Amino acid sequence: MDFLLTYAATLFCILAIRSGGLEKAFLYVWIPVFLIIPTGFNVGFPVHFVSMMQAASFPILFVLLRHHLSQLKFGRMELLLASYVIVRFTCDLLTRGFADAKNYLFYLLTSLIGSYLIGRIVIRNRRMDIATARMFVLVFVLMFPLFLYEIKFWVPPIFKLLGGFFPRAGAGLSIRYGLARTAGSFEHPILACIMIITVYRMHRWLCWQGVWDEKQSGWLGRLQKIGKRFPFSFSTQISIVLIVMALMTISRGPWIGGFAGAALAMVGNAKDRKRGLIILALVFVIGGSLGKGALDSYTTQEAGEVLSGDAQTMLYRKVMIDQYKGFLMEKMWTGWGLTTVPQIKGMESVDNAFFLMALQHGVIAPAIFLLILLYAIASQIKSGLRGRPNEPPLGLTFSGIYLVCLIAFSTVYMGAQTEPMIFLLLGWGEGFKNRREKFQTDSAAPAIAAATGSPFRRVLN
């Protein structure tokens, strides 16, 4: 039964491609499956651990590789991604052997590089930018009642409904302040919060574009009609829903990242974007220094003092890194393997994605991944600064999301849907940036031709 459920996503995707092409399959099959179905709902046949998202990706990737691969130009981002995959696969091959490493390579190619290709090629114009963001927002708004159910009954409805068919999957229940921290289909509350904040940034970009002021169609149209019975505008109602969902996860790391990402994205609304960016950079430097001092003071235990639960949670991450440093130094360049990192009793959870990556596959892997994020942030900021003065650039929204991930993943592992989501956004961002650069080049060409041609015309006359 688990096999049939998993590969039903492949069938639905094929039918969507036949009836409406790649865009329809991506919007109406891939995104809902990706967000609603946990990655832990997977089968081990015909290859190791195939999730429903991967199963939905197969037909899209087949069409992309067969008919649209020529649209992809190999640039800096693609070089970095190729290096990342090669390093992680090679280190896993050296530590766990070919049988396990090839399965991990399959995941890297289908879930990560596959998501990048989908974002890079399928989201290819402004209409798809808006349609993609709207679909992400719609799915999360529809998931809001499921979050309410989870906070009351301490189990996500999707696990209650289908969990029996996938016994390996875990719902990731976490309690704080006597409340269930909602995780939805994302395995962990922090991962859920990262996904919610990512979609919230898409929602804010749609607000700035005036999309929600228009009459909506489909499910969004139905929600818009229902929303007229309540106070506030439709866009404000969506904001409230997403903010409440983020609060229900009770996850401080993504909240801090969310404020930083929001500040960076809002630079696009400033009259002088360069000046706004400089001021923001100074605020980050000063705020970061003060925040580090306050955190050190908060987690420093005086003689006879008992730290609060929150302080102990923060202190755990600091102590955890100190304890695991010995393992890292022992195999600094190759790591211990994806699933074979030694564990310290009582500290089985390595709550830092970059440090965990170094333990798994050596220090080069997280270095490349950090370089990918930093390059993506810098290049999107550069693209955003050159955007039209009165149009909030999507590039700065992407930069804000990447910054959220950079901060949040220092407090949690990179798992469930978050990793493919980053790669989807990297592909989407690169495609958008290249579109903008091509538009600016094409627009400038007639002016350049006129400027270089007129002196010769005057001389000949």
C-alpha positions as a Markdown table, in Angstrom:
| # | Residue | x | y | z |
|---|---|---|---|---|
| 1 | Met | 0.0 | 0.0 | 0.0 |
| 2 | Asp | 2.8 | 2.4 | 0.8 |
| 3 | Phe | 4.3 | 1.7 | -2.7 |
| 4 | Leu | 0.9 | 2.6 | -4.4 |
| 5 | Leu | 0.5 | 5.8 | -2.3 |
| 6 | Thr | 4.0 | 7.0 | -3.1 |
| 7 | Tyr | 4.0 | 6.4 | -6.8 |
| 8 | Ala | 0.4 | 7.7 | -7.2 |
| 9 | Ala | 2.2 | 11.1 | -7.1 |
| 10 | Thr | 4.1 | 10.0 | -10.2 |
| 11 | Leu | 0.9 | 9.1 | -12.0 |
| 12 | Phe | -0.8 | 12.4 | -11.1 |
| 13 | Cys | 2.2 | 14.3 | -12.3 |
| 14 | Ile | 2.2 | 12.5 | -15.6 |
| 15 | Leu | -1.5 | 13.2 | -16.1 |
| 16 | Ala | -0.9 | 16.9 | -15.3 |
| 17 | Ile | 1.9 | 17.1 | -17.8 |
| 18 | Arg | -0.2 | 15.5 | -20.5 |
| 19 | Ser | -3.1 | 17.9 | -19.9 |
| 20 | Gly | -1.4 | 21.2 | -19.1 |
| 21 | Gly | 2.4 | 20.8 | -19.3 |
| 22 | Leu | 5.2 | 21.2 | -16.8 |
| 23 | Glu | 3.8 | 24.4 | -15.2 |
| 24 | Lys | 0.5 | 22.7 | -14.3 |
| 25 | Ala | 2.3 | 19.6 | -13.0 |
| 26 | Phe | 4.6 | 21.8 | -10.8 |
| 27 | Leu | 1.8 | 24.1 | -9.5 |
| 28 | Tyr | -1.0 | 21.6 | -8.9 |
| 29 | Val | 0.9 | 18.3 | -8.1 |
| 30 | Trp | 4.5 | 18.9 | -7.1 |
| 31 | Ile | 4.0 | 21.9 | -4.7 |
| 32 | Pro | 1.0 | 20.3 | -2.7 |
| 33 | Val | 2.7 | 16.9 | -2.5 |
| 34 | Phe | 6.0 | 18.6 | -1.4 |
| 35 | Leu | 4.4 | 20.6 | 1.3 |
| 36 | Ile | 1.6 | 18.3 | 2.6 |
| 37 | Ile | 3.3 | 14.9 | 2.5 |
| 38 | Pro | 6.2 | 14.3 | 5.0 |
| 39 | Thr | 9.5 | 13.2 | 3.4 |
| 40 | Gly | 9.5 | 10.4 | 5.9 |
| 41 | Phe | 6.6 | 8.8 | 4.0 |
| 42 | Asn | 8.7 | 6.9 | 1.6 |
| 43 | Val | 9.4 | 3.4 | 0.2 |
| 44 | Gly | 12.6 | 1.5 | -0.4 |
| 45 | Phe | 11.7 | 0.1 | -3.8 |
| 46 | Pro | 13.0 | 0.2 | -6.6 |
| 47 | Val | 15.7 | 2.4 | -5.0 |
| 48 | His | 16.5 | 3.3 | -1.4 |
| 49 | Phe | 14.0 | 5.6 | 0.3 |
| 50 | Val | 11.9 | 7.3 | -2.4 |
| 51 | Ser | 9.6 | 10.0 | -1.0 |
| 52 | Met | 6.4 | 11.2 | -2.6 |
| 53 | Met | 8.0 | 14.5 | -3.5 |
| 54 | Gln | 10.8 | 12.5 | -5.4 |
| 55 | Ala | 8.1 | 10.4 | -7.0 |
| 56 | Ala | 6.3 | 13.5 | -8.2 |
| 57 | Ser | 9.7 | 14.9 | -9.5 |
| 58 | Phe | 10.5 | 12.0 | -11.8 |
| 59 | Pro | 8.2 | 12.9 | -14.7 |
| 60 | Ile | 9.0 | 16.6 | -14.5 |
| 61 | Leu | 12.7 | 15.9 | -14.5 |
| 62 | Phe | 12.4 | 13.5 | -17.4 |
| 63 | Val | 10.7 | 16.2 | -19.5 |
| 64 | Leu | 13.2 | 18.8 | -18.4 |
| 65 | Leu | 16.3 | 16.7 | -19.2 |
| 66 | Arg | 14.9 | 15.6 | -22.5 |
| 67 | His | 13.5 | 18.9 | -23.9 |
| 68 | His | 14.6 | 21.9 | -21.8 |
| 69 | Leu | 18.1 | 21.2 | -20.5 |
| 70 | Ser | 19.6 | 23.5 | -23.2 |
| 71 | Gln | 18.0 | 26.5 | -21.4 |
| 72 | Leu | 20.3 | 26.0 | -18.5 |
| 73 | Lys | 23.6 | 27.8 | -18.7 |
| 74 | Phe | 26.4 | 26.6 | -16.5 |
| 75 | Gly | 27.5 | 29.5 | -14.4 |
| 76 | Arg | 29.0 | 30.2 | -10.9 |
| 77 | Met | 26.0 | 28.8 | -9.0 |
| 78 | Glu | 25.9 | 25.6 | -11.0 |
| 79 | Leu | 29.7 | 25.2 | -10.5 |
| 80 | Leu | 29.2 | 25.6 | -6.7 |
| 81 | Leu | 26.3 | 23.1 | -6.7 |
| 82 | Ala | 28.3 | 20.5 | -8.7 |
| 83 | Ser | 31.2 | 20.9 | -6.3 |
| 84 | Tyr | 28.8 | 20.5 | -3.3 |
| 85 | Val | 27.4 | 17.2 | -4.7 |
| 86 | Ile | 30.8 | 15.8 | -5.6 |
| 87 | Val | 32.3 | 16.5 | -2.2 |
| 88 | Arg | 29.4 | 15.1 | -0.2 |
| 89 | Phe | 29.2 | 12.0 | -2.4 |
| 90 | Thr | 32.9 | 11.4 | -2.4 |
| 91 | Cys | 33.2 | 11.7 | 1.4 |
| 92 | Asp | 30.3 | 9.4 | 1.8 |
| 93 | Leu | 31.8 | 6.9 | -0.6 |
| 94 | Leu | 35.1 | 6.9 | 1.4 |
| 95 | Thr | 33.3 | 6.5 | 4.8 |
| 96 | Arg | 30.3 | 4.3 | 4.2 |
| 97 | Gly | 31.1 | 2.5 | 1.0 |
| 98 | Phe | 29.5 | 2.4 | -2.5 |
| 99 | Ala | 26.2 | 0.7 | -1.5 |
| 100 | Asp | 25.2 | 3.6 | 0.9 |
| 101 | Ala | 26.9 | 6.4 | -1.0 |
| 102 | Lys | 25.0 | 5.7 | -4.3 |
| 103 | Asn | 21.7 | 5.9 | -2.4 |
| 104 | Tyr | 22.7 | 9.3 | -1.0 |
| 105 | Leu | 23.8 | 10.4 | -4.5 |
| 106 | Phe | 20.3 | 9.5 | -5.7 |
| 107 | Tyr | 18.9 | 11.8 | -3.0 |
| 108 | Leu | 21.3 | 14.6 | -3.9 |
| 109 | Leu | 20.4 | 14.4 | -7.6 |
| 110 | Thr | 16.7 | 14.0 | -7.3 |
| 111 | Ser | 15.7 | 16.0 | -4.3 |
| 112 | Leu | 18.4 | 18.8 | -4.4 |
| 113 | Ile | 19.7 | 19.2 | -7.9 |
| 114 | Gly | 16.3 | 18.2 | -9.2 |
| 115 | Ser | 14.6 | 20.9 | -7.2 |
| 116 | Tyr | 17.1 | 23.4 | -8.4 |
| 117 | Leu | 16.4 | 22.5 | -12.1 |
| 118 | Ile | 12.7 | 22.7 | -11.5 |
| 119 | Gly | 13.0 | 26.2 | -10.0 |
| 120 | Arg | 15.6 | 27.3 | -12.6 |
| 121 | Ile | 13.7 | 26.2 | -15.7 |
| 122 | Val | 10.0 | 25.8 | -14.9 |
| 123 | Ile | 9.6 | 29.2 | -13.1 |
| 124 | Arg | 10.6 | 31.1 | -16.2 |
| 125 | Asn | 8.5 | 34.3 | -16.2 |
| 126 | Arg | 6.7 | 36.9 | -14.0 |
| 127 | Arg | 3.4 | 35.0 | -14.4 |
| 128 | Met | 5.0 | 31.9 | -12.9 |
| 129 | Asp | 6.8 | 33.9 | -10.2 |
| 130 | Ile | 3.4 | 35.1 | -9.0 |
| 131 | Ala | 1.6 | 31.7 | -9.6 |
| 132 | Thr | 4.3 | 29.8 | -7.6 |
| 133 | Ala | 4.2 | 32.2 | -4.7 |
| 134 | Arg | 0.4 | 32.2 | -4.6 |
| 135 | Met | 0.3 | 28.4 | -4.6 |
| 136 | Phe | 2.8 | 28.2 | -1.7 |
| 137 | Val | 0.7 | 30.7 | 0.3 |
| 138 | Leu | -2.5 | 28.9 | -0.6 |
| 139 | Val | -1.3 | 25.5 | 0.7 |
| 140 | Phe | -0.1 | 27.0 | 4.0 |
| 141 | Val | -3.3 | 28.8 | 4.5 |
| 142 | Leu | -5.2 | 25.6 | 4.0 |
| 143 | Met | -2.9 | 23.9 | 6.4 |
| 144 | Phe | -3.8 | 26.3 | 9.2 |
| 145 | Pro | -6.7 | 24.2 | 10.5 |
| 146 | Leu | -4.3 | 21.2 | 10.6 |
| 147 | Phe | -2.0 | 23.1 | 12.8 |
| 148 | Leu | -4.9 | 24.0 | 15.2 |
| 149 | Tyr | -5.7 | 20.3 | 15.3 |
| 150 | Glu | -2.1 | 19.4 | 16.1 |
| 151 | Ile | -1.8 | 21.9 | 19.0 |
| 152 | Lys | -4.9 | 20.4 | 20.6 |
| 153 | Phe | -4.3 | 16.7 | 20.0 |
| 154 | Trp | -0.5 | 16.6 | 19.8 |
| 155 | Val | -0.4 | 14.8 | 16.5 |
| 156 | Pro | -0.4 | 16.2 | 12.9 |
| 157 | Pro | -3.5 | 15.0 | 11.0 |
| 158 | Ile | -1.4 | 13.7 | 8.1 |
| 159 | Phe | 0.3 | 11.3 | 10.5 |
| 160 | Lys | -2.9 | 10.2 | 12.0 |
| 161 | Leu | -4.4 | 9.6 | 8.5 |
| 162 | Leu | -1.5 | 7.9 | 6.7 |
| 163 | Gly | 1.2 | 7.2 | 9.4 |
| 164 | Gly | 0.1 | 3.6 | 9.7 |
| 165 | Phe | 1.3 | 3.0 | 6.1 |
| 166 | Phe | 4.7 | 4.4 | 6.8 |
| 167 | Pro | 5.8 | 3.1 | 10.2 |
| 168 | Arg | 9.4 | 4.5 | 9.8 |
| 169 | Ala | 8.1 | 8.1 | 9.8 |
| 170 | Gly | 8.0 | 10.1 | 13.0 |
| 171 | Ala | 5.8 | 13.1 | 13.7 |
| 172 | Gly | 8.5 | 14.8 | 15.8 |
| 173 | Leu | 6.4 | 15.8 | 18.9 |
| 174 | Ser | 8.1 | 18.5 | 21.0 |
| 175 | Ile | 6.7 | 20.1 | 24.2 |
| 176 | Arg | 7.5 | 23.6 | 25.5 |
| 177 | Tyr | 5.7 | 25.5 | 28.2 |
| 178 | Gly | 3.3 | 22.6 | 28.4 |
| 179 | Leu | 2.2 | 23.1 | 24.8 |
| 180 | Ala | 2.7 | 21.0 | 21.8 |
| 181 | Arg | 5.1 | 22.8 | 19.3 |
| 182 | Thr | 3.4 | 22.3 | 16.0 |
| 183 | Ala | 5.6 | 20.7 | 13.3 |
| 184 | Gly | 2.9 | 19.8 | 10.7 |
| 185 | Ser | 4.4 | 17.6 | 7.9 |
| 186 | Phe | 7.9 | 19.0 | 8.5 |
| 187 | Glu | 9.3 | 16.6 | 11.2 |
| 188 | His | 10.4 | 19.3 | 13.6 |
| 189 | Pro | 8.9 | 22.6 | 14.9 |
| 190 | Ile | 12.0 | 24.6 | 13.9 |
| 191 | Leu | 11.9 | 23.2 | 10.3 |
| 192 | Ala | 8.2 | 24.0 | 10.2 |
| 193 | Cys | 8.9 | 27.5 | 11.3 |
| 194 | Ile | 11.6 | 28.0 | 8.6 |
| 195 | Met | 9.1 | 26.8 | 5.9 |
| 196 | Ile | 6.4 | 29.1 | 7.3 |
| 197 | Ile | 8.7 | 32.2 | 7.3 |
| 198 | Thr | 9.9 | 31.4 | 3.8 |
| 199 | Val | 6.3 | 31.4 | 2.6 |
| 200 | Tyr | 5.5 | 34.5 | 4.6 |
| 201 | Arg | 8.3 | 36.3 | 2.7 |
| 202 | Met | 6.7 | 35.2 | -0.6 |
| 203 | His | 3.3 | 36.5 | 0.7 |
| 204 | Arg | 4.8 | 39.9 | 1.6 |
| 205 | Trp | 6.3 | 40.2 | -1.9 |
| 206 | Leu | 2.8 | 39.4 | -3.4 |
| 207 | Cys | 1.4 | 42.2 | -1.1 |
| 208 | Trp | 4.0 | 44.7 | -2.4 |
| 209 | Gln | 3.0 | 43.7 | -6.0 |
| 210 | Gly | -0.6 | 44.3 | -5.3 |
| 211 | Val | -1.6 | 40.8 | -6.1 |
| 212 | Trp | -4.0 | 40.3 | -3.2 |
| 213 | Asp | -5.8 | 43.5 | -4.1 |
| 214 | Glu | -7.1 | 41.8 | -7.2 |
| 215 | Lys | -10.0 | 39.4 | -7.4 |
| 216 | Gln | -8.7 | 35.9 | -6.8 |
| 217 | Ser | -9.8 | 32.7 | -8.6 |
| 218 | Gly | -10.1 | 29.0 | -7.5 |
| 219 | Trp | -9.5 | 28.2 | -3.8 |
| 220 | Leu | -8.0 | 31.6 | -3.2 |
| 221 | Gly | -11.2 | 33.2 | -4.6 |
| 222 | Arg | -13.3 | 31.1 | -2.2 |
| 223 | Leu | -11.1 | 32.2 | 0.8 |
| 224 | Gln | -11.3 | 35.8 | -0.4 |
| 225 | Lys | -15.1 | 35.6 | -0.3 |
| 226 | Ile | -15.1 | 34.1 | 3.2 |
| 227 | Gly | -12.6 | 36.7 | 4.3 |
| 228 | Lys | -15.1 | 39.5 | 3.5 |
| 229 | Arg | -17.1 | 38.5 | 6.6 |
| 230 | Phe | -14.2 | 39.3 | 8.9 |
| 231 | Pro | -12.2 | 42.5 | 9.7 |
| 232 | Phe | -9.1 | 43.5 | 7.9 |
| 233 | Ser | -8.1 | 43.1 | 4.2 |
| 234 | Phe | -7.5 | 39.7 | 2.6 |
| 235 | Ser | -3.8 | 40.3 | 2.6 |
| 236 | Thr | -3.8 | 41.1 | 6.3 |
| 237 | Gln | -5.8 | 38.0 | 7.1 |
| 238 | Ile | -3.2 | 35.9 | 5.4 |
| 239 | Ser | -0.4 | 37.6 | 7.3 |
| 240 | Ile | -2.2 | 36.9 | 10.6 |
| 241 | Val | -2.7 | 33.2 | 9.7 |
| 242 | Leu | 1.0 | 32.8 | 8.8 |
| 243 | Ile | 2.3 | 34.7 | 11.8 |
| 244 | Val | 0.1 | 32.6 | 14.1 |
| 245 | Met | 1.4 | 29.4 | 12.5 |
| 246 | Ala | 5.0 | 30.5 | 13.1 |
| 247 | Leu | 4.2 | 31.4 | 16.7 |
| 248 | Met | 2.7 | 28.0 | 17.2 |
| 249 | Thr | 6.0 | 26.3 | 16.5 |
| 250 | Ile | 7.6 | 28.2 | 19.5 |
| 251 | Ser | 11.0 | 28.3 | 17.7 |
| 252 | Arg | 13.2 | 31.2 | 18.6 |
| 253 | Gly | 16.0 | 30.6 | 16.0 |
| 254 | Pro | 13.7 | 31.0 | 13.0 |
| 255 | Trp | 12.0 | 34.0 | 14.6 |
| 256 | Ile | 15.3 | 35.8 | 14.9 |
| 257 | Gly | 16.2 | 34.8 | 11.4 |
| 258 | Gly | 12.7 | 36.0 | 10.3 |
| 259 | Phe | 13.3 | 39.5 | 11.6 |
| 260 | Ala | 16.7 | 39.7 | 10.0 |
| 261 | Gly | 15.3 | 38.4 | 6.6 |
| 262 | Ala | 12.4 | 40.8 | 6.8 |
| 263 | Ala | 14.7 | 43.8 | 7.3 |
| 264 | Leu | 16.8 | 42.7 | 4.3 |
| 265 | Ala | 13.8 | 42.2 | 2.1 |
| 266 | Met | 12.3 | 45.6 | 3.0 |
| 267 | Val | 15.5 | 47.3 | 1.8 |
| 268 | Gly | 13.8 | 46.9 | -1.6 |
| 269 | Asn | 11.1 | 49.3 | -0.5 |
| 270 | Ala | 13.5 | 52.1 | 0.4 |
| 271 | Lys | 13.9 | 55.1 | -1.8 |
| 272 | Asp | 17.7 | 54.8 | -1.6 |
| 273 | Arg | 18.4 | 51.1 | -1.5 |
| 274 | Lys | 22.1 | 51.4 | -1.2 |
| 275 | Arg | 21.9 | 53.7 | 1.7 |
| 276 | Gly | 19.3 | 51.4 | 3.4 |
| 277 | Leu | 21.6 | 48.4 | 2.9 |
| 278 | Ile | 24.5 | 50.2 | 4.5 |
| 279 | Ile | 22.4 | 51.2 | 7.5 |
| 280 | Leu | 21.1 | 47.7 | 7.8 |
| 281 | Ala | 24.6 | 46.2 | 7.7 |
| 282 | Leu | 25.6 | 48.5 | 10.6 |
| 283 | Val | 22.6 | 47.5 | 12.5 |
| 284 | Phe | 23.4 | 43.8 | 12.0 |
| 285 | Val | 27.0 | 44.3 | 13.1 |
| 286 | Ile | 26.0 | 46.3 | 16.3 |
| 287 | Gly | 23.0 | 44.1 | 17.1 |
| 288 | Gly | 24.9 | 40.9 | 16.5 |
| 289 | Ser | 27.7 | 42.0 | 18.9 |
| 290 | Leu | 25.2 | 43.1 | 21.6 |
| 291 | Gly | 23.1 | 39.9 | 21.1 |
| 292 | Lys | 26.2 | 37.6 | 21.5 |
| 293 | Gly | 27.2 | 39.4 | 24.7 |
| 294 | Ala | 23.6 | 39.1 | 26.1 |
| 295 | Leu | 23.4 | 35.4 | 25.1 |
| 296 | Asp | 26.7 | 34.6 | 26.8 |
| 297 | Ser | 25.5 | 36.3 | 29.9 |
| 298 | Tyr | 22.2 | 34.5 | 29.8 |
| 299 | Thr | 23.7 | 31.1 | 29.4 |
| 300 | Thr | 26.6 | 31.6 | 32.0 |
| 301 | Gln | 25.8 | 29.7 | 35.2 |
| 302 | Glu | 26.8 | 31.4 | 38.4 |
| 303 | Ala | 27.7 | 29.3 | 41.5 |
| 304 | Gly | 24.6 | 27.8 | 42.9 |
| 305 | Glu | 22.4 | 29.2 | 40.2 |
| 306 | Val | 19.9 | 27.0 | 38.3 |
| 307 | Leu | 19.5 | 28.1 | 34.7 |
| 308 | Ser | 16.0 | 28.3 | 33.2 |
| 309 | Gly | 14.8 | 25.7 | 30.7 |
| 310 | Asp | 15.3 | 28.2 | 27.8 |
| 311 | Ala | 18.9 | 29.0 | 28.9 |
| 312 | Gln | 19.7 | 25.3 | 29.2 |
| 313 | Thr | 18.4 | 24.7 | 25.7 |
| 314 | Met | 20.7 | 27.5 | 24.4 |
| 315 | Leu | 23.6 | 26.3 | 26.5 |
| 316 | Tyr | 23.2 | 22.7 | 25.2 |
| 317 | Arg | 24.2 | 23.8 | 21.6 |
| 318 | Lys | 27.3 | 25.5 | 22.9 |
| 319 | Val | 28.4 | 22.5 | 25.0 |
| 320 | Met | 27.4 | 20.1 | 22.3 |
| 321 | Ile | 29.8 | 21.6 | 19.8 |
| 322 | Asp | 32.6 | 21.6 | 22.4 |
| 323 | Gln | 32.0 | 17.9 | 23.1 |
| 324 | Tyr | 31.9 | 16.9 | 19.4 |
| 325 | Lys | 35.0 | 18.8 | 18.3 |
| 326 | Gly | 37.2 | 15.9 | 19.0 |
| 327 | Phe | 35.3 | 13.7 | 16.5 |
| 328 | Leu | 35.5 | 16.5 | 13.9 |
| 329 | Met | 39.3 | 16.9 | 14.4 |
| 330 | Glu | 39.7 | 13.1 | 14.1 |
| 331 | Lys | 38.2 | 13.1 | 10.5 |
| 332 | Met | 38.3 | 16.7 | 9.5 |
| 333 | Trp | 38.4 | 16.2 | 5.7 |
| 334 | Thr | 36.3 | 13.2 | 5.1 |
| 335 | Gly | 33.9 | 13.1 | 8.1 |
| 336 | Trp | 32.3 | 10.0 | 9.5 |
| 337 | Gly | 29.6 | 9.4 | 6.9 |
| 338 | Leu | 26.0 | 10.5 | 6.6 |
| 339 | Thr | 24.5 | 8.1 | 9.2 |
| 340 | Thr | 27.7 | 6.9 | 11.0 |
| 341 | Val | 28.7 | 9.9 | 13.1 |
| 342 | Pro | 29.6 | 8.8 | 16.6 |
| 343 | Gln | 27.1 | 9.9 | 19.3 |
| 344 | Ile | 27.7 | 11.2 | 22.8 |
| 345 | Lys | 25.2 | 9.8 | 25.3 |
| 346 | Gly | 22.7 | 12.4 | 26.2 |
| 347 | Met | 23.8 | 14.6 | 23.2 |
| 348 | Glu | 22.5 | 12.5 | 20.3 |
| 349 | Ser | 20.9 | 15.6 | 18.7 |
| 350 | Val | 23.5 | 17.8 | 16.8 |
| 351 | Asp | 21.5 | 21.0 | 16.6 |
| 352 | Asn | 23.6 | 22.8 | 14.0 |
| 353 | Ala | 23.3 | 21.9 | 10.4 |
| 354 | Phe | 26.7 | 23.3 | 9.4 |
| 355 | Phe | 28.5 | 21.5 | 12.2 |
| 356 | Leu | 26.6 | 18.3 | 11.6 |
| 357 | Met | 27.5 | 18.5 | 7.9 |
| 358 | Ala | 31.2 | 18.8 | 8.9 |
| 359 | Leu | 30.9 | 15.8 | 11.1 |
| 360 | Gln | 29.3 | 13.8 | 8.3 |
| 361 | His | 31.4 | 14.8 | 5.3 |
| 362 | Gly | 34.3 | 17.0 | 6.4 |
| 363 | Val | 34.8 | 20.7 | 6.7 |
| 364 | Ile | 34.9 | 21.3 | 2.9 |
| 365 | Ala | 31.2 | 20.4 | 2.5 |
| 366 | Pro | 29.7 | 23.1 | 4.9 |
| 367 | Ala | 32.3 | 25.6 | 3.5 |
| 368 | Ile | 30.9 | 25.1 | 0.0 |
| 369 | Phe | 27.3 | 25.2 | 1.3 |
| 370 | Leu | 28.0 | 28.5 | 3.1 |
| 371 | Leu | 29.7 | 29.9 | 0.0 |
| 372 | Ile | 26.5 | 28.9 | -2.0 |
| 373 | Leu | 24.3 | 30.8 | 0.5 |
| 374 | Leu | 26.6 | 33.9 | 0.7 |
| 375 | Tyr | 27.0 | 34.0 | -3.1 |
| 376 | Ala | 23.2 | 33.7 | -3.5 |
| 377 | Ile | 22.6 | 36.5 | -1.0 |
| 378 | Ala | 25.2 | 38.8 | -2.5 |
| 379 | Ser | 24.2 | 38.2 | -6.2 |
| 380 | Gln | 20.5 | 38.7 | -5.4 |
| 381 | Ile | 21.2 | 41.9 | -3.4 |
| 382 | Lys | 23.2 | 43.2 | -6.4 |
| 383 | Ser | 20.3 | 42.3 | -8.7 |
| 384 | Gly | 17.8 | 44.0 | -6.4 |
| 385 | Leu | 19.8 | 47.2 | -6.1 |
| 386 | Arg | 19.7 | 47.5 | -9.9 |
| 387 | Gly | 15.9 | 46.9 | -10.0 |
| 388 | Arg | 13.3 | 49.5 | -10.9 |
| 389 | Pro | 13.0 | 52.2 | -8.2 |
| 390 | Asn | 9.3 | 51.8 | -7.6 |
| 391 | Glu | 9.1 | 48.0 | -7.8 |
| 392 | Pro | 10.1 | 45.9 | -4.7 |
| 393 | Pro | 12.6 | 43.4 | -6.2 |
| 394 | Leu | 12.0 | 39.7 | -5.8 |
| 395 | Gly | 15.8 | 39.3 | -5.5 |
| 396 | Leu | 15.9 | 41.0 | -2.1 |
| 397 | Thr | 13.1 | 38.7 | -1.0 |
| 398 | Phe | 15.2 | 35.7 | -2.0 |
| 399 | Ser | 18.2 | 37.3 | -0.1 |
| 400 | Gly | 16.0 | 37.6 | 3.0 |
| 401 | Ile | 15.0 | 34.0 | 2.8 |
| 402 | Tyr | 18.6 | 32.8 | 2.4 |
| 403 | Leu | 19.5 | 34.9 | 5.4 |
| 404 | Val | 16.7 | 33.3 | 7.4 |
| 405 | Cys | 18.1 | 29.9 | 6.6 |
| 406 | Leu | 21.7 | 30.9 | 7.4 |
| 407 | Ile | 20.7 | 31.9 | 10.9 |
| 408 | Ala | 18.1 | 29.2 | 11.6 |
| 409 | Phe | 20.3 | 26.3 | 10.5 |
| 410 | Ser | 22.8 | 27.2 | 13.2 |
| 411 | Thr | 20.1 | 25.9 | 15.7 |
| 412 | Val | 18.7 | 22.8 | 14.0 |
| 413 | Tyr | 19.6 | 20.1 | 11.5 |
| 414 | Met | 18.8 | 20.6 | 7.8 |
| 415 | Gly | 16.1 | 18.1 | 7.1 |
| 416 | Ala | 12.6 | 17.2 | 5.8 |
| 417 | Gln | 11.4 | 19.7 | 3.2 |
| 418 | Thr | 13.8 | 22.5 | 4.1 |
| 419 | Glu | 16.8 | 21.3 | 2.1 |
| 420 | Pro | 14.9 | 20.8 | -1.2 |
| 421 | Met | 13.2 | 24.1 | -0.6 |
| 422 | Ile | 16.5 | 25.9 | -0.4 |
| 423 | Phe | 17.6 | 24.4 | -3.7 |
| 424 | Leu | 14.3 | 25.2 | -5.4 |
| 425 | Leu | 14.7 | 28.8 | -4.3 |
| 426 | Leu | 18.3 | 28.9 | -5.5 |
| 427 | Gly | 17.1 | 27.8 | -8.9 |
| 428 | Trp | 14.2 | 30.1 | -8.9 |
| 429 | Gly | 16.4 | 33.0 | -7.8 |
| 430 | Glu | 19.1 | 32.3 | -10.4 |
| 431 | Gly | 16.4 | 32.1 | -13.2 |
| 432 | Phe | 14.9 | 35.4 | -12.0 |
| 433 | Lys | 18.2 | 37.1 | -11.8 |
| 434 | Asn | 19.2 | 36.0 | -15.3 |
| 435 | Arg | 15.9 | 37.1 | -16.7 |
| 436 | Arg | 16.4 | 40.6 | -15.1 |
| 437 | Glu | 19.9 | 40.9 | -16.5 |
| 438 | Lys | 18.8 | 39.8 | -20.0 |
| 439 | Phe | 15.9 | 42.3 | -19.9 |
| 440 | Gln | 18.3 | 45.1 | -18.8 |
| 441 | Thr | 20.8 | 44.2 | -21.6 |
| 442 | Asp | 18.1 | 44.0 | -24.3 |
| 443 | Ser | 16.6 | 47.3 | -23.1 |
| 444 | Ala | 20.0 | 49.0 | -23.2 |
| 445 | Ala | 21.0 | 47.7 | -26.6 |
| 446 | Pro | 18.9 | 50.2 | -28.7 |
| 447 | Ala | 20.1 | 53.1 | -26.7 |
| 448 | Ile | 23.8 | 51.9 | -27.1 |
| 449 | Ala | 23.3 | 51.5 | -30.8 |
| 450 | Ala | 21.8 | 55.0 | -31.1 |
| 451 | Ala | 24.5 | 56.5 | -29.1 |
| 452 | Thr | 27.3 | 54.9 | -31.1 |
| 453 | Gly | 25.5 | 55.4 | -34.4 |
| 454 | Ser | 24.6 | 59.1 | -34.3 |
| 455 | Pro | 28.2 | 60.5 | -34.5 |
| 456 | Phe | 28.9 | 58.6 | -37.7 |
| 457 | Arg | 25.6 | 59.8 | -39.2 |
| 458 | Arg | 26.5 | 63.4 | -38.4 |
| 459 | Val | 29.9 | 63.0 | -40.0 |
| 460 | Leu | 28.5 | 61.4 | -43.1 |
| 461 | Asn | 25.9 | 64.1 | -43.4 |
